[in-house]
């Protein structure tokens, strides 16, 4: 079995749009992508509302609703997308998401008779600001990269890096959604309790080991009732889409506070997401086989299915870049730090959903999962400074002569994601960035 049954006319790599910028090679938002965000024009009193990216433009979904172009289910979906959060639309479920995608694909395609009416519904991305795409009621952070778990485990527990539950349980913890913000939300370096290994007592002050985590954010579309688990084969039907996610981490605070209940104040001072949610349907060409080493424990039945084996992985390239204050001053542009791919994850999105609900826990529309830091099998594919600098012992050299062990004030961290392969249109996620301001 291949992924072909997941594909439809909206994925056709030959499709082009009458929005010319969508047809440029290397563009993140060709007509095959159609990701969702919540936006308004910068500096106006307009209401935030839903939008779909097409090339360098945004199709204003509230305006599209009133354009006279759409009817039926697509029109109902557009009414839901006209609000300042997408929860209602996300709760409508896969058949509605798919109906709107098809209608938008047809209306934005080259030669569409809707061009004249919809041309008035475009807003340039350069003129837009974004809000969170939905109310994120609950946020759960997983730990799905075995490469990250092993290298971090070595730093905290050299003799026992990978705990015995790792290969059986998709490990996660309940995070806080209140501190998740949209790309561009700069934040102050957190303060807290830390304790150096050699010190007899902890001290209080600004975090000295501030780090990023290269993750994806997974948005739940329609949830489940309390007490009714989502089975693995239905799991992806509940996943609206994916964004790029920086789960900032205060390593020195984490090292002191994490036992026995896990991360707390080291994680909930800031988390930043990219504005665009790339839908699960748009990602269909980039579904990939998922395997488990024969020598490893195989998943328990509730985490196992043929579908998960044949197409449970997502082939998403992830990259992190750093722009220091000095680089900004010299207008040098950011420098890449590392690159990895979500297909190297030990657990799939479907396994995360099935595991999260197997005890009856209810997910709700707009809930977000973090994938956990995505580090690849090679050291240069590390998704955090903790790994790249070997816990601060091996500074990373930057092209302008600067060095970093952890992040410094003024550093702007930028993350991007994209999918590309033969026979499919390249699609991208845009970017997420935020700058570290000095502690007060
Ligand atoms: Ca994390």
Boltz pocket constraint, residues with backbone or C-beta under 6 A from the ligand:
constraints:
  - pocket:
      binder: B
      contacts: [[A, 141], [A, 142], [A, 213], [A, 215], [A, 247], [A, 370], [A, 372], [A, 373]]
      max_distance: 6.0
